[in-house]
């Protein structure tokens, strides 16, 4: 049994909130540079180059990549041989978000009630997902999610007879309906299977997968490639102003489901697709 102090969780999440909002992950930076080089439309290329300039300035001057510094989504993969001490784990996670957004001068966008809508003034509470896994490590993923793209996400409860063509149509429909509102070029996370809530969680989790890492399931890998090609033929382009780069990647996760259903979720993220990962 390994003991981890919750103060360590707070400190890491604080740093990760600041890191994710100021620095693009290396895989995202690489794919953005490739997209700028390959973009066929002159306006699209100009927009991608401006986005790259923005990323450079953000890192140099410690200015957030985007003014919407997101709602903090935290994935906790906790080894079953880990024991936390020093207080509540959930309170420690939220304290890390509170410190990160306050000390990092990041925009506070969370309201304490969805109807009354009074700002909490520290961007808490976070959205926290826990997973118990073998071992004695704790893997933390912090993914600040802006709502321009979040608002464009969809869940489709398809019939089994809709099959893979129905899945393709659902994903393409979500992307086309999103258009410029999701701040393209976008990353498209897709969850197929499970239940209503499971497919949505898989789609959100898919956004944190490294861009250059494809599914190890052959038909899923082919589907990711096919959908990316079709999305980039849509003509939406960077900033929604036309071009051949509407999406940078399509990441798909799957899970067993019921004989009567075929749930599909599409969670779209803008070009920054912020996330930071640490293992404790």
C-alpha positions as CSV (number, residue, x, y, z in Angstrom):
1,X,0.0,0.0,0.0
2,X,1.4,3.4,-1.0
3,X,0.3,6.6,0.8
4,X,-0.2,9.8,-1.1
5,X,-0.9,13.1,0.7
6,X,-3.8,15.0,-0.8
7,X,-1.7,18.2,-0.7
8,X,0.4,16.7,-3.5
9,X,-2.7,16.3,-5.6
10,X,-3.7,20.0,-5.0
11,X,-0.2,21.2,-6.0
12,X,-0.1,19.2,-9.2
13,X,-3.6,20.2,-10.3
14,X,-2.8,23.8,-9.6
15,X,0.3,23.6,-11.8
16,X,-1.5,21.6,-14.5
17,X,-4.4,24.1,-14.8
18,X,-1.9,26.9,-15.5
19,X,0.2,24.7,-17.8
20,X,-2.7,23.5,-19.9
21,X,-4.1,27.1,-20.4
22,X,-0.7,28.5,-21.5
23,X,1.1,25.8,-23.4
24,X,-0.2,23.5,-26.2
25,X,0.7,19.9,-25.8
26,X,3.6,18.8,-28.1
27,X,1.3,16.5,-30.2
28,X,-1.1,19.3,-30.8
29,X,1.6,21.8,-31.6
30,X,3.1,19.4,-34.2
31,X,-0.2,18.7,-35.9
32,X,-1.0,22.4,-36.1
33,X,2.3,23.1,-37.8
34,X,1.7,20.3,-40.3
35,X,-1.8,21.6,-41.0
36,X,-0.5,25.1,-41.7
37,X,2.1,23.7,-44.1
38,X,-0.5,21.5,-45.9
39,X,-3.5,23.8,-46.0
40,X,-4.5,24.4,-49.6
41,X,-6.6,27.6,-49.2
42,X,-4.6,30.8,-48.9
43,X,-7.0,32.3,-46.3
44,X,-7.1,29.0,-44.4
45,X,-3.3,29.0,-44.3
46,X,-3.2,32.5,-43.1
47,X,-5.6,31.7,-40.2
48,X,-3.5,28.7,-39.2
49,X,-0.3,30.8,-39.2
50,X,-2.1,33.4,-37.0
51,X,-3.1,30.7,-34.6
52,X,0.5,29.4,-34.4
53,X,1.6,33.0,-33.7
54,X,-0.9,33.2,-30.9
55,X,0.4,30.0,-29.4
56,X,3.9,31.3,-29.5
57,X,3.0,34.6,-27.9
58,X,0.9,32.8,-25.2
59,X,3.9,30.7,-24.1
60,X,6.4,33.5,-24.2
61,X,4.3,36.1,-22.4
62,X,2.3,33.7,-20.1
63,X,-1.0,34.8,-21.6
64,X,-3.8,32.1,-21.9
65,X,-4.0,30.5,-25.3
66,X,-7.7,31.4,-25.4
67,X,-9.8,33.9,-23.3
68,X,-12.2,31.0,-22.4
69,X,-10.0,29.1,-20.0
70,X,-12.7,26.5,-19.7
71,X,-14.4,24.4,-17.1
72,X,-11.8,22.1,-15.5
73,X,-12.4,18.5,-16.4
74,X,-10.2,16.2,-14.3
75,X,-9.6,12.5,-14.9
76,X,-8.2,10.6,-12.0
77,X,-6.8,7.1,-12.7
78,X,-6.1,5.8,-9.2
79,X,-4.1,2.7,-8.5
80,X,-6.0,0.3,-6.2
81,X,-3.0,0.1,-3.9
82,X,-3.0,3.9,-3.2
83,X,-4.2,5.3,0.1
84,X,-4.8,9.1,0.3
85,X,-4.2,10.9,3.6
86,X,-4.6,14.4,4.8
87,X,-8.2,15.1,3.9
88,X,-10.8,14.7,1.2
89,X,-9.5,13.8,-2.3
90,X,-12.3,15.7,-4.0
91,X,-11.8,18.8,-1.9
92,X,-8.1,18.6,-2.7
93,X,-8.8,18.4,-6.5
94,X,-11.1,21.4,-6.3
95,X,-8.6,23.3,-4.2
96,X,-6.0,22.7,-6.9
97,X,-8.4,24.1,-9.5
98,X,-9.2,27.1,-7.2
99,X,-5.5,27.9,-6.7
100,X,-4.6,27.4,-10.4
101,X,-7.3,29.7,-11.7
102,X,-6.9,32.3,-9.0
103,X,-3.1,32.5,-8.9
104,X,-2.8,31.9,-12.6
105,X,-5.1,34.9,-13.3
106,X,-7.3,32.6,-15.5
107,X,-10.9,33.5,-16.4
108,X,-13.4,32.1,-13.9
109,X,-16.3,30.8,-16.0
110,X,-18.3,28.5,-13.6
111,X,-21.7,29.4,-12.1
112,X,-22.9,27.7,-9.0
113,X,-26.4,26.9,-10.3
114,X,-27.4,26.4,-14.0
115,X,-30.5,28.6,-13.7
116,X,-29.6,31.2,-11.0
117,X,-26.1,31.6,-12.6
118,X,-24.1,33.3,-9.9
119,X,-20.3,33.0,-10.6
120,X,-18.3,30.9,-8.1
121,X,-15.4,33.3,-8.6
122,X,-12.7,30.6,-8.6
123,X,-13.8,28.2,-11.5
124,X,-14.8,25.5,-9.1
125,X,-16.3,22.9,-8.9
126,X,-14.4,20.8,-11.4
127,X,-15.9,18.0,-13.3
128,X,-14.2,14.9,-11.9
129,X,-14.1,11.4,-13.2
130,X,-12.5,8.6,-11.2
131,X,-11.2,5.2,-12.4
132,X,-9.7,2.6,-10.2
133,X,-6.9,0.7,-11.9
134,X,-4.2,-1.8,-10.9
135,X,-1.0,-0.6,-9.2
136,X,0.1,2.2,-6.9
137,X,0.3,5.2,-9.3
138,X,-2.0,8.1,-9.7
139,X,-2.4,9.4,-13.3
140,X,-4.0,12.9,-13.4
141,X,-5.3,14.4,-16.6
142,X,-6.5,18.0,-16.5
143,X,-8.5,19.1,-19.6
144,X,-9.9,22.7,-19.4
145,X,-12.9,22.6,-21.7
146,X,-14.1,25.8,-23.4
147,X,-17.8,25.9,-24.1
148,X,-17.7,27.3,-27.7
149,X,-16.9,23.7,-28.8
150,X,-18.6,22.0,-25.9
151,X,-22.0,23.5,-26.9
152,X,-21.7,21.8,-30.3
153,X,-21.5,18.3,-28.9
154,X,-24.2,15.7,-29.5
155,X,-25.5,12.3,-28.3
156,X,-27.3,10.1,-30.8
157,X,-29.3,7.1,-29.6
158,X,-29.2,5.1,-32.9
159,X,-30.9,1.8,-33.7
160,X,-28.6,-1.3,-34.1
161,X,-29.8,-1.5,-37.7
162,X,-28.3,1.9,-38.4
163,X,-24.9,0.2,-38.2
164,X,-21.6,1.8,-39.1
165,X,-23.1,4.0,-41.8
166,X,-25.4,5.5,-39.1
167,X,-22.4,6.2,-36.9
168,X,-20.7,8.0,-39.8
169,X,-23.7,10.0,-40.6
170,X,-24.1,11.0,-36.9
171,X,-20.5,12.2,-36.6
172,X,-20.6,14.1,-39.9
173,X,-24.0,15.7,-39.0
174,X,-22.6,16.9,-35.6
175,X,-19.5,18.4,-37.3
176,X,-21.5,20.1,-40.1
177,X,-24.0,21.5,-37.6
178,X,-21.1,22.9,-35.5
179,X,-19.6,24.6,-38.5
180,X,-17.5,27.7,-37.4
181,X,-19.0,27.7,-33.9
182,X,-16.6,25.1,-32.6
183,X,-13.5,27.2,-33.6
184,X,-12.0,24.9,-36.2
185,X,-9.7,23.3,-36.9
186,X,-11.2,21.0,-34.3
187,X,-10.5,17.6,-32.7
188,X,-13.4,15.3,-32.8
189,X,-13.9,12.8,-29.9
190,X,-16.4,10.0,-30.5
191,X,-17.8,7.4,-28.1
192,X,-19.6,4.4,-29.6
193,X,-21.5,1.9,-27.4
194,X,-22.2,1.6,-23.7
195,X,-25.2,3.7,-22.5
196,X,-26.3,7.3,-22.8
197,X,-23.8,8.5,-20.3
198,X,-21.0,6.1,-21.1
199,X,-20.7,7.1,-24.7
200,X,-20.5,10.8,-23.8
201,X,-17.7,10.1,-21.3
202,X,-15.8,8.0,-23.9
203,X,-16.1,10.9,-26.3
204,X,-14.7,13.3,-23.8
205,X,-11.9,11.0,-22.9
206,X,-11.1,10.4,-26.5
207,X,-10.1,14.1,-26.8
208,X,-7.2,13.5,-24.4
209,X,-5.6,10.7,-26.5
210,X,-2.4,11.8,-28.3
211,X,-3.2,13.1,-31.7
212,X,-0.7,10.8,-33.4
213,X,-2.0,7.7,-31.7
214,X,-4.7,5.8,-33.6
215,X,-7.0,3.1,-32.3
216,X,-5.6,-0.4,-32.0
217,X,-8.9,-1.9,-33.3
218,X,-8.6,-2.2,-37.1
219,X,-12.1,-1.2,-38.1
220,X,-12.1,1.8,-35.6
221,X,-8.7,2.9,-37.0
222,X,-10.1,2.8,-40.5
223,X,-13.2,4.7,-39.3
224,X,-11.1,7.4,-37.7
225,X,-9.2,7.9,-41.0
226,X,-12.3,7.9,-43.2
227,X,-14.2,10.4,-41.0
228,X,-11.2,12.7,-40.8
229,X,-10.9,12.7,-44.6
230,X,-14.7,13.4,-45.1
231,X,-14.7,16.1,-42.5
232,X,-11.8,17.8,-44.2
233,X,-13.6,17.6,-47.5
234,X,-16.6,19.5,-46.0
235,X,-15.0,22.9,-46.8
236,X,-15.6,24.4,-43.4
237,X,-11.9,25.1,-42.9
238,X,-9.9,27.1,-40.3
239,X,-12.1,29.6,-38.6
240,X,-15.0,28.4,-40.6
241,X,-13.8,30.5,-43.5
242,X,-13.1,27.7,-46.0
243,X,-10.2,25.3,-46.5
244,X,-9.0,21.8,-46.4
245,X,-8.3,21.7,-42.6
246,X,-11.6,21.4,-40.7
247,X,-10.4,18.8,-38.2
248,X,-6.9,17.8,-37.0
249,X,-8.0,14.3,-35.7
250,X,-10.9,12.1,-35.1
251,X,-10.4,9.9,-32.0
252,X,-12.9,7.1,-31.3
253,X,-13.5,5.0,-28.2
254,X,-15.8,2.0,-28.1
255,X,-17.5,-0.1,-25.4
256,X,-19.9,-3.1,-25.3
257,X,-23.6,-2.1,-25.5
258,X,-27.1,-3.6,-25.2
259,X,-28.6,-5.6,-28.1
260,X,-31.3,-3.0,-28.5
261,X,-29.1,0.1,-28.8
262,X,-26.2,1.9,-30.6
263,X,-25.4,5.0,-28.6
264,X,-23.0,7.5,-30.3
265,X,-21.6,10.7,-28.7
266,X,-19.6,13.4,-30.5
267,X,-17.6,15.7,-28.2
268,X,-15.9,18.4,-30.2
269,X,-12.9,20.5,-29.1
270,X,-11.4,23.6,-30.7
271,X,-7.9,23.7,-32.1
272,X,-6.2,24.1,-28.8
273,X,-7.6,20.9,-27.3
274,X,-6.0,21.7,-23.9
275,X,-4.9,18.9,-21.6
276,X,-2.0,18.1,-19.3
277,X,-1.1,14.7,-17.9
278,X,1.0,13.8,-14.9
279,X,1.8,10.5,-13.1
280,X,2.4,10.7,-9.3
